[in-house]
């Protein structure tokens, strides 16, 4: 059984570019994640959990 080099296989694969809508979705997802993380940090700062 021949062993294949992963780097050679990755270089042989053609990469198709992202569509504009895919770029927008990635941007919106990252933006929403960052905004929600900031909101969570702010809520945790002003309303700490008391156990």
PDBQT receptor file of N, H, CA, C and O in Angstrom, charges set to zero:
ATOM      1  N   UNK A   1       0.849  -1.175   0.000  1.00  0.00    +0.000 N 
ATOM      2  CA  UNK A   1       0.000   0.000   0.000  1.00  0.00    +0.000 C 
ATOM      3  C   UNK A   1       0.898   1.242   0.000  1.00  0.00    +0.000 C 
ATOM      4  O   UNK A   1       1.697   1.428   0.918  1.00  0.00    +0.000 OA
ATOM      5  N   UNK A   2       0.771   2.086  -1.018  1.00  0.00    +0.000 N 
ATOM      6  H   UNK A   2       0.122   1.935  -1.764  1.00  0.00    +0.000 HD
ATOM      7  CA  UNK A   2       1.644   3.279  -1.072  1.00  0.00    +0.000 C 
ATOM      8  C   UNK A   2       1.193   4.322  -0.058  1.00  0.00    +0.000 C 
ATOM      9  O   UNK A   2      -0.001   4.528   0.160  1.00  0.00    +0.000 OA
ATOM     10  N   UNK A   3       2.161   4.965   0.546  1.00  0.00    +0.000 N 
ATOM     11  H   UNK A   3       3.130   4.798   0.369  1.00  0.00    +0.000 HD
ATOM     12  CA  UNK A   3       1.843   6.037   1.485  1.00  0.00    +0.000 C 
ATOM     13  C   UNK A   3       1.839   7.357   0.719  1.00  0.00    +0.000 C 
ATOM     14  O   UNK A   3       2.739   7.625  -0.078  1.00  0.00    +0.000 OA
ATOM     15  N   UNK A   4       0.828   8.170   0.965  1.00  0.00    +0.000 N 
ATOM     16  H   UNK A   4       0.097   7.952   1.612  1.00  0.00    +0.000 HD
ATOM     17  CA  UNK A   4       0.728   9.452   0.263  1.00  0.00    +0.000 C 
ATOM     18  C   UNK A   4       1.096  10.582   1.213  1.00  0.00    +0.000 C 
ATOM     19  O   UNK A   4       0.832  10.525   2.414  1.00  0.00    +0.000 OA
ATOM     20  N   UNK A   5       1.693  11.579   0.658  1.00  0.00    +0.000 N 
ATOM     21  H   UNK A   5       1.907  11.625  -0.317  1.00  0.00    +0.000 HD
ATOM     22  CA  UNK A   5       2.103  12.734   1.427  1.00  0.00    +0.000 C 
ATOM     23  C   UNK A   5       0.930  13.712   1.489  1.00  0.00    +0.000 C 
ATOM     24  O   UNK A   5       0.389  14.108   0.457  1.00  0.00    +0.000 OA
ATOM     25  N   UNK A   6       0.545  14.092   2.694  1.00  0.00    +0.000 N 
ATOM     26  H   UNK A   6       0.985  13.770   3.532  1.00  0.00    +0.000 HD
ATOM     27  CA  UNK A   6      -0.606  14.979   2.876  1.00  0.00    +0.000 C 
ATOM     28  C   UNK A   6      -0.393  16.328   2.201  1.00  0.00    +0.000 C 
ATOM     29  O   UNK A   6      -1.329  16.899   1.642  1.00  0.00    +0.000 OA
ATOM     30  N   UNK A   7       0.818  16.833   2.250  1.00  0.00    +0.000 N 
ATOM     31  H   UNK A   7       1.579  16.369   2.705  1.00  0.00    +0.000 HD
ATOM     32  CA  UNK A   7       1.093  18.134   1.630  1.00  0.00    +0.000 C 
ATOM     33  C   UNK A   7       0.892  18.071   0.116  1.00  0.00    +0.000 C 
ATOM     34  O   UNK A   7       0.361  19.007  -0.480  1.00  0.00    +0.000 OA
ATOM     35  N   UNK A   8       1.317  16.964  -0.508  1.00  0.00    +0.000 N 
ATOM     36  H   UNK A   8       1.748  16.203  -0.023  1.00  0.00    +0.000 HD
ATOM     37  CA  UNK A   8       1.120  16.818  -1.950  1.00  0.00    +0.000 C 
ATOM     38  C   UNK A   8      -0.362  16.735  -2.297  1.00  0.00    +0.000 C 
ATOM     39  O   UNK A   8      -0.799  17.304  -3.297  1.00  0.00    +0.000 OA
ATOM     40  N   UNK A   9      -1.131  16.033  -1.479  1.00  0.00    +0.000 N 
ATOM     41  H   UNK A   9      -0.775  15.571  -0.666  1.00  0.00    +0.000 HD
ATOM     42  CA  UNK A   9      -2.564  15.922  -1.736  1.00  0.00    +0.000 C 
ATOM     43  C   UNK A   9      -3.254  17.273  -1.582  1.00  0.00    +0.000 C 
ATOM     44  O   UNK A   9      -4.122  17.617  -2.384  1.00  0.00    +0.000 OA
ATOM     45  N   UNK A  10      -2.876  18.050  -0.551  1.00  0.00    +0.000 N 
ATOM     46  H   UNK A  10      -2.170  17.771   0.101  1.00  0.00    +0.000 HD
ATOM     47  CA  UNK A  10      -3.499  19.355  -0.351  1.00  0.00    +0.000 C 
ATOM     48  C   UNK A  10      -3.143  20.325  -1.470  1.00  0.00    +0.000 C 
ATOM     49  O   UNK A  10      -3.969  21.155  -1.850  1.00  0.00    +0.000 OA
ATOM     50  N   UNK A  11      -1.928  20.233  -2.003  1.00  0.00    +0.000 N 
ATOM     51  H   UNK A  11      -1.257  19.559  -1.694  1.00  0.00    +0.000 HD
ATOM     52  CA  UNK A  11      -1.531  21.113  -3.099  1.00  0.00    +0.000 C 
ATOM     53  C   UNK A  11      -2.223  20.739  -4.398  1.00  0.00    +0.000 C 
ATOM     54  O   UNK A  11      -2.392  21.589  -5.272  1.00  0.00    +0.000 OA
ATOM     55  N   UNK A  12      -2.629  19.476  -4.542  1.00  0.00    +0.000 N 
ATOM     56  H   UNK A  12      -2.492  18.786  -3.832  1.00  0.00    +0.000 HD
ATOM     57  CA  UNK A  12      -3.260  19.021  -5.772  1.00  0.00    +0.000 C 
ATOM     58  C   UNK A  12      -4.741  19.393  -5.826  1.00  0.00    +0.000 C 
ATOM     59  O   UNK A  12      -5.336  19.398  -6.904  1.00  0.00    +0.000 OA
ATOM     60  N   UNK A  13      -5.342  19.704  -4.680  1.00  0.00    +0.000 N 
ATOM     61  H   UNK A  13      -4.859  19.701  -3.805  1.00  0.00    +0.000 HD
ATOM     62  CA  UNK A  13      -6.772  20.008  -4.642  1.00  0.00    +0.000 C 
ATOM     63  C   UNK A  13      -7.017  21.435  -5.109  1.00  0.00    +0.000 C 
ATOM     64  O   UNK A  13      -6.343  22.372  -4.681  1.00  0.00    +0.000 OA
ATOM     65  N   UNK A  14      -8.000  21.582  -6.001  1.00  0.00    +0.000 N 
ATOM     66  H   UNK A  14      -8.548  20.822  -6.349  1.00  0.00    +0.000 HD
ATOM     67  CA  UNK A  14      -8.369  22.926  -6.445  1.00  0.00    +0.000 C 
ATOM     68  C   UNK A  14      -9.321  23.541  -5.426  1.00  0.00    +0.000 C 
ATOM     69  O   UNK A  14     -10.276  22.899  -4.990  1.00  0.00    +0.000 OA
ATOM     70  N   UNK A  15      -9.057  24.781  -5.054  1.00  0.00    +0.000 N 
ATOM     71  H   UNK A  15      -8.281  25.303  -5.409  1.00  0.00    +0.000 HD
ATOM     72  CA  UNK A  15      -9.887  25.477  -4.073  1.00  0.00    +0.000 C 
ATOM     73  C   UNK A  15     -10.772  26.463  -4.814  1.00  0.00    +0.000 C 
ATOM     74  O   UNK A  15     -10.290  27.330  -5.543  1.00  0.00    +0.000 OA
ATOM     75  N   UNK A  16     -12.081  26.314  -4.613  1.00  0.00    +0.000 N 
ATOM     76  H   UNK A  16     -12.472  25.610  -4.021  1.00  0.00    +0.000 HD
ATOM     77  CA  UNK A  16     -12.975  27.263  -5.254  1.00  0.00    +0.000 C 
ATOM     78  C   UNK A  16     -13.192  28.453  -4.321  1.00  0.00    +0.000 C 
ATOM     79  O   UNK A  16     -13.307  28.272  -3.109  1.00  0.00    +0.000 OA
ATOM     80  N   UNK A  17     -13.250  29.657  -4.868  1.00  0.00    +0.000 N 
ATOM     81  H   UNK A  17     -13.157  29.803  -5.852  1.00  0.00    +0.000 HD
ATOM     82  CA  UNK A  17     -13.399  30.851  -4.019  1.00  0.00    +0.000 C 
ATOM     83  C   UNK A  17     -14.783  30.903  -3.370  1.00  0.00    +0.000 C 
ATOM     84  O   UNK A  17     -15.745  30.300  -3.847  1.00  0.00    +0.000 OA
ATOM     85  N   UNK A  18     -14.844  31.639  -2.278  1.00  0.00    +0.000 N 
ATOM     86  H   UNK A  18     -14.064  32.130  -1.890  1.00  0.00    +0.000 HD
ATOM     87  CA  UNK A  18     -16.123  31.807  -1.586  1.00  0.00    +0.000 C 
ATOM     88  C   UNK A  18     -17.026  32.738  -2.381  1.00  0.00    +0.000 C 
ATOM     89  O   UNK A  18     -16.574  33.699  -3.005  1.00  0.00    +0.000 OA
ATOM     90  N   UNK A  19     -18.305  32.427  -2.338  1.00  0.00    +0.000 N 
ATOM     91  H   UNK A  19     -18.672  31.647  -1.832  1.00  0.00    +0.000 HD
ATOM     92  CA  UNK A  19     -19.287  33.305  -2.970  1.00  0.00    +0.000 C 
ATOM     93  C   UNK A  19     -19.481  34.544  -2.104  1.00  0.00    +0.000 C 
ATOM     94  O   UNK A  19     -19.226  34.502  -0.901  1.00  0.00    +0.000 OA
ATOM     95  N   UNK A  20     -19.927  35.643  -2.698  1.00  0.00    +0.000 N 
ATOM     96  H   UNK A  20     -20.134  35.678  -3.676  1.00  0.00    +0.000 HD
ATOM     97  CA  UNK A  20     -20.147  36.864  -1.907  1.00  0.00    +0.000 C 
ATOM     98  C   UNK A  20     -21.117  36.656  -0.742  1.00  0.00    +0.000 C 
ATOM     99  O   UNK A  20     -20.915  37.215   0.336  1.00  0.00    +0.000 OA
ATOM    100  N   UNK A  21     -22.168  35.858  -0.949  1.00  0.00    +0.000 N 
ATOM    101  H   UNK A  21     -22.332  35.404  -1.825  1.00  0.00    +0.000 HD
ATOM    102  CA  UNK A  21     -23.126  35.633   0.132  1.00  0.00    +0.000 C 
ATOM    103  C   UNK A  21     -22.473  34.834   1.257  1.00  0.00    +0.000 C 
ATOM    104  O   UNK A  21     -22.794  35.036   2.428  1.00  0.00    +0.000 OA
ATOM    105  N   UNK A  22     -21.558  33.929   0.910  1.00  0.00    +0.000 N 
ATOM    106  H   UNK A  22     -21.296  33.765  -0.042  1.00  0.00    +0.000 HD
ATOM    107  CA  UNK A  22     -20.851  33.170   1.943  1.00  0.00    +0.000 C 
ATOM    108  C   UNK A  22     -19.937  34.080   2.758  1.00  0.00    +0.000 C 
ATOM    109  O   UNK A  22     -19.813  33.920   3.973  1.00  0.00    +0.000 OA
ATOM    110  N   UNK A  23     -19.301  35.034   2.086  1.00  0.00    +0.000 N 
ATOM    111  H   UNK A  23     -19.402  35.164   1.100  1.00  0.00    +0.000 HD
ATOM    112  CA  UNK A  23     -18.454  35.989   2.806  1.00  0.00    +0.000 C 
ATOM    113  C   UNK A  23     -19.290  36.843   3.758  1.00  0.00    +0.000 C 
ATOM    114  O   UNK A  23     -18.873  37.124   4.882  1.00  0.00    +0.000 OA
ATOM    115  N   UNK A  24     -20.481  37.256   3.295  1.00  0.00    +0.000 N 
ATOM    116  H   UNK A  24     -20.819  37.027   2.382  1.00  0.00    +0.000 HD
ATOM    117  CA  UNK A  24     -21.363  38.053   4.152  1.00  0.00    +0.000 C 
ATOM    118  C   UNK A  24     -21.806  37.243   5.363  1.00  0.00    +0.000 C 
ATOM    119  O   UNK A  24     -21.817  37.753   6.483  1.00  0.00    +0.000 OA
ATOM    120  N   UNK A  25     -22.173  35.980   5.143  1.00  0.00    +0.000 N 
ATOM    121  H   UNK A  25     -22.164  35.565   4.233  1.00  0.00    +0.000 HD
ATOM    122  CA  UNK A  25     -22.613  35.133   6.244  1.00  0.00    +0.000 C 
ATOM    123  C   UNK A  25     -21.504  34.920   7.268  1.00  0.00    +0.000 C 
ATOM    124  O   UNK A  25     -21.758  34.928   8.473  1.00  0.00    +0.000 OA
ATOM    125  N   UNK A  26     -20.289  34.731   6.796  1.00  0.00    +0.000 N 
ATOM    126  H   UNK A  26     -20.083  34.724   5.817  1.00  0.00    +0.000 HD
ATOM    127  CA  UNK A  26     -19.152  34.572   7.709  1.00  0.00    +0.000 C 
ATOM    128  C   UNK A  26     -18.952  35.852   8.505  1.00  0.00    +0.000 C 
ATOM    129  O   UNK A  26     -18.739  35.800   9.717  1.00  0.00    +0.000 OA
ATOM    130  N   UNK A  27     -19.018  36.996   7.840  1.00  0.00    +0.000 N 
ATOM    131  H   UNK A  27     -19.191  37.038   6.856  1.00  0.00    +0.000 HD
ATOM    132  CA  UNK A  27     -18.854  38.273   8.520  1.00  0.00    +0.000 C 
ATOM    133  C   UNK A  27     -19.942  38.533   9.552  1.00  0.00    +0.000 C 
ATOM    134  O   UNK A  27     -19.662  38.975  10.666  1.00  0.00    +0.000 OA
ATOM    135  N   UNK A  28     -21.198  38.252   9.167  1.00  0.00    +0.000 N 
ATOM    136  H   UNK A  28     -21.425  37.893   8.262  1.00  0.00    +0.000 HD
ATOM    137  CA  UNK A  28     -22.299  38.448  10.110  1.00  0.00    +0.000 C 
ATOM    138  C   UNK A  28     -22.173  37.512  11.307  1.00  0.00    +0.000 C 
ATOM    139  O   UNK A  28     -22.444  37.912  12.439  1.00  0.00    +0.000 OA
ATOM    140  N   UNK A  29     -21.766  36.279  11.066  1.00  0.00    +0.000 N 
ATOM    141  H   UNK A  29     -21.545  35.954  10.146  1.00  0.00    +0.000 HD
ATOM    142  CA  UNK A  29     -21.633  35.313  12.161  1.00  0.00    +0.000 C 
ATOM    143  C   UNK A  29     -20.533  35.736  13.132  1.00  0.00    +0.000 C 
ATOM    144  O   UNK A  29     -20.714  35.673  14.348  1.00  0.00    +0.000 OA
ATOM    145  N   UNK A  30     -19.396  36.165  12.593  1.00  0.00    +0.000 N 
ATOM    146  H   UNK A  30     -19.248  36.216  11.605  1.00  0.00    +0.000 HD
ATOM    147  CA  UNK A  30     -18.305  36.625  13.457  1.00  0.00    +0.000 C 
ATOM    148  C   UNK A  30     -18.716  37.884  14.219  1.00  0.00    +0.000 C 
ATOM    149  O   UNK A  30     -18.453  38.005  15.415  1.00  0.00    +0.000 OA
ATOM    150  N   UNK A  31     -19.356  38.812  13.527  1.00  0.00    +0.000 N 
ATOM    151  H   UNK A  31     -19.569  38.714  12.555  1.00  0.00    +0.000 HD
ATOM    152  CA  UNK A  31     -19.800  40.045  14.179  1.00  0.00    +0.000 C 
ATOM    153  C   UNK A  31     -20.806  39.768  15.281  1.00  0.00    +0.000 C 
ATOM    154  O   UNK A  31     -20.695  40.324  16.373  1.00  0.00    +0.000 OA
ATOM    155  N   UNK A  32     -21.779  38.923  15.012  1.00  0.00    +0.000 N 
ATOM    156  H   UNK A  32     -21.870  38.472  14.124  1.00  0.00    +0.000 HD
ATOM    157  CA  UNK A  32     -22.781  38.584  16.013  1.00  0.00    +0.000 C 
ATOM    158  C   UNK A  32     -22.140  37.882  17.207  1.00  0.00    +0.000 C 
ATOM    159  O   UNK A  32     -22.504  38.151  18.352  1.00  0.00    +0.000 OA
ATOM    160  N   UNK A  33     -21.200  36.994  16.951  1.00  0.00    +0.000 N 
ATOM    161  H   UNK A  33     -20.905  36.776  16.022  1.00  0.00    +0.000 HD
ATOM    162  CA  UNK A  33     -20.515  36.304  18.042  1.00  0.00    +0.000 C 
ATOM    163  C   UNK A  33     -19.751  37.260  18.934  1.00  0.00    +0.000 C 
ATOM    164  O   UNK A  33     -19.789  37.140  20.158  1.00  0.00    +0.000 OA
ATOM    165  N   UNK A  34     -19.056  38.208  18.325  1.00  0.00    +0.000 N 
ATOM    166  H   UNK A  34     -19.025  38.306  17.331  1.00  0.00    +0.000 HD
ATOM    167  CA  UNK A  34     -18.285  39.178  19.108  1.00  0.00    +0.000 C 
ATOM    168  C   UNK A  34     -19.216  40.089  19.906  1.00  0.00    +0.000 C 
ATOM    169  O   UNK A  34     -18.958  40.376  21.075  1.00  0.00    +0.000 OA
ATOM    170  N   UNK A  35     -20.302  40.544  19.270  1.00  0.00    +0.000 N 
ATOM    171  H   UNK A  35     -20.512  40.310  18.321  1.00  0.00    +0.000 HD
ATOM    172  CA  UNK A  35     -21.264  41.406  19.974  1.00  0.00    +0.000 C 
ATOM    173  C   UNK A  35     -21.878  40.668  21.153  1.00  0.00    +0.000 C 
ATOM    174  O   UNK A  35     -21.976  41.232  22.243  1.00  0.00    +0.000 OA
ATOM    175  N   UNK A  36     -22.293  39.427  20.962  1.00  0.00    +0.000 N 
ATOM    176  H   UNK A  36     -22.214  38.969  20.076  1.00  0.00    +0.000 HD
ATOM    177  CA  UNK A  36     -22.889  38.662  22.054  1.00  0.00    +0.000 C 
ATOM    178  C   UNK A  36     -21.884  38.388  23.173  1.00  0.00    +0.000 C 
ATOM    179  O   UNK A  36     -22.250  38.363  24.348  1.00  0.00    +0.000 OA
ATOM    180  N   UNK A  37     -20.636  38.185  22.811  1.00  0.00    +0.000 N 
ATOM    181  H   UNK A  37     -20.338  38.206  21.857  1.00  0.00    +0.000 HD
ATOM    182  CA  UNK A  37     -19.600  37.987  23.829  1.00  0.00    +0.000 C 
ATOM    183  C   UNK A  37     -19.417  39.253  24.657  1.00  0.00    +0.000 C 
ATOM    184  O   UNK A  37     -19.273  39.172  25.877  1.00  0.00    +0.000 OA
ATOM    185  N   UNK A  38     -19.421  40.419  24.020  1.00  0.00    +0.000 N 
ATOM    186  H   UNK A  38     -19.538  40.486  23.029  1.00  0.00    +0.000 HD
ATOM    187  CA  UNK A  38     -19.300  41.689  24.745  1.00  0.00    +0.000 C 
ATOM    188  C   UNK A  38     -20.513  41.899  25.646  1.00  0.00    +0.000 C 
ATOM    189  O   UNK A  38     -20.366  42.347  26.783  1.00  0.00    +0.000 OA
ATOM    190  N   UNK A  39     -21.710  41.579  25.151  1.00  0.00    +0.000 N 
ATOM    191  H   UNK A  39     -21.829  41.215  24.227  1.00  0.00    +0.000 HD
ATOM    192  CA  UNK A  39     -22.914  41.701  25.971  1.00  0.00    +0.000 C 
ATOM    193  C   UNK A  39     -22.830  40.781  27.182  1.00  0.00    +0.000 C 
ATOM    194  O   UNK A  39     -23.171  41.191  28.291  1.00  0.00    +0.000 OA
ATOM    195  N   UNK A  40     -22.386  39.559  26.988  1.00  0.00    +0.000 N 
ATOM    196  H   UNK A  40     -22.109  39.226  26.087  1.00  0.00    +0.000 HD
ATOM    197  CA  UNK A  40     -22.244  38.621  28.096  1.00  0.00    +0.000 C 
ATOM    198  C   UNK A  40     -21.241  39.124  29.128  1.00  0.00    +0.000 C 
ATOM    199  O   UNK A  40     -21.481  39.004  30.329  1.00  0.00    +0.000 OA
ATOM    200  N   UNK A  41     -20.136  39.678  28.683  1.00  0.00    +0.000 N 
ATOM    201  H   UNK A  41     -19.941  39.776  27.707  1.00  0.00    +0.000 HD
ATOM    202  CA  UNK A  41     -19.130  40.217  29.607  1.00  0.00    +0.000 C 
ATOM    203  C   UNK A  41     -19.714  41.408  30.375  1.00  0.00    +0.000 C 
ATOM    204  O   UNK A  41     -19.488  41.539  31.578  1.00  0.00    +0.000 OA
ATOM    205  N   UNK A  42     -20.462  42.275  29.686  1.00  0.00    +0.000 N 
ATOM    206  H   UNK A  42     -20.646  42.169  28.709  1.00  0.00    +0.000 HD
ATOM    207  CA  UNK A  42     -21.055  43.440  30.350  1.00  0.00    +0.000 C 
ATOM    208  C   UNK A  42     -22.090  43.011  31.377  1.00  0.00    +0.000 C 
ATOM    209  O   UNK A  42     -22.110  43.539  32.488  1.00  0.00    +0.000 OA
ATOM    210  N   UNK A  43     -22.942  42.070  31.027  1.00  0.00    +0.000 N 
ATOM    211  H   UNK A  43     -22.926  41.641  30.123  1.00  0.00    +0.000 HD
ATOM    212  CA  UNK A  43     -23.959  41.593  31.971  1.00  0.00    +0.000 C 
ATOM    213  C   UNK A  43     -23.287  40.945  33.168  1.00  0.00    +0.000 C 
ATOM    214  O   UNK A  43     -23.706  41.161  34.305  1.00  0.00    +0.000 OA
ATOM    215  N   UNK A  44     -22.252  40.154  32.928  1.00  0.00    +0.000 N 
ATOM    216  H   UNK A  44     -21.912  39.979  32.004  1.00  0.00    +0.000 HD
ATOM    217  CA  UNK A  44     -21.540  39.505  34.024  1.00  0.00    +0.000 C 
ATOM    218  C   UNK A  44     -20.840  40.522  34.922  1.00  0.00    +0.000 C 
ATOM    219  O   UNK A  44     -20.697  40.299  36.124  1.00  0.00    +0.000 OA
ATOM    220  N   UNK A  45     -20.405  41.639  34.339  1.00  0.00    +0.000 N 
ATOM    221  H   UNK A  45     -20.521  41.820  33.363  1.00  0.00    +0.000 HD
ATOM    222  CA  UNK A  45     -19.725  42.664  35.126  1.00  0.00    +0.000 C 
ATOM    223  C   UNK A  45     -20.709  43.430  36.025  1.00  0.00    +0.000 C 
ATOM    224  O   UNK A  45     -20.417  43.702  37.190  1.00  0.00    +0.000 OA
ATOM    225  N   UNK A  46     -21.870  43.769  35.468  1.00  0.00    +0.000 N 
ATOM    226  H   UNK A  46     -22.107  43.549  34.522  1.00  0.00    +0.000 HD
ATOM    227  CA  UNK A  46     -22.831  44.587  36.221  1.00  0.00    +0.000 C 
ATOM    228  C   UNK A  46     -23.770  43.754  37.089  1.00  0.00    +0.000 C 
ATOM    229  O   UNK A  46     -24.291  44.264  38.081  1.00  0.00    +0.000 OA
ATOM    230  N   UNK A  47     -23.997  42.496  36.745  1.00  0.00    +0.000 N 
ATOM    231  H   UNK A  47     -23.573  42.082  35.940  1.00  0.00    +0.000 HD
ATOM    232  CA  UNK A  47     -24.868  41.631  37.528  1.00  0.00    +0.000 C 
ATOM    233  C   UNK A  47     -24.120  40.324  37.821  1.00  0.00    +0.000 C 
ATOM    234  O   UNK A  47     -24.381  39.299  37.191  1.00  0.00    +0.000 OA
ATOM    235  N   UNK A  48     -23.194  40.367  38.776  1.00  0.00    +0.000 N 
ATOM    236  H   UNK A  48     -22.982  41.200  39.288  1.00  0.00    +0.000 HD
ATOM    237  CA  UNK A  48     -22.414  39.148  39.040  1.00  0.00    +0.000 C 
ATOM    238  C   UNK A  48     -23.277  38.080  39.718  1.00  0.00    +0.000 C 
ATOM    239  O   UNK A  48     -24.235  38.384  40.429  1.00  0.00    +0.000 OA
ATOM    240  N   UNK A  49     -22.908  36.836  39.477  1.00  0.00    +0.000 N 
ATOM    241  H   UNK A  49     -22.130  36.590  38.900  1.00  0.00    +0.000 HD
ATOM    242  CA  UNK A  49     -23.634  35.719  40.065  1.00  0.00    +0.000 C 
ATOM    243  C   UNK A  49     -23.169  35.547  41.511  1.00  0.00    +0.000 C 
ATOM    244  O   UNK A  49     -21.973  35.447  41.786  1.00  0.00    +0.000 OA
ATOM    245  N   UNK A  50     -24.127  35.514  42.418  1.00  0.00    +0.000 N 
ATOM    246  H   UNK A  50     -25.099  35.594  42.195  1.00  0.00    +0.000 HD
ATOM    247  CA  UNK A  50     -23.806  35.346  43.833  1.00  0.00    +0.000 C 
ATOM    248  C   UNK A  50     -24.293  33.963  44.264  1.00  0.00    +0.000 C 
ATOM    249  O   UNK A  50     -25.487  33.669  44.223  1.00  0.00    +0.000 OA
ATOM    250  N   UNK A  51     -23.356  33.131  44.671  1.00  0.00    +0.000 N 
ATOM    251  H   UNK A  51     -22.386  33.370  44.705  1.00  0.00    +0.000 HD
ATOM    252  CA  UNK A  51     -23.722  31.780  45.120  1.00  0.00    +0.000 C 
ATOM    253  C   UNK A  51     -23.684  31.685  46.616  1.00  0.00    +0.000 C 
ATOM    254  O   UNK A  51     -23.962  30.623  47.174  1.00  0.00    +0.000 OA
TER     255      UNK A  51
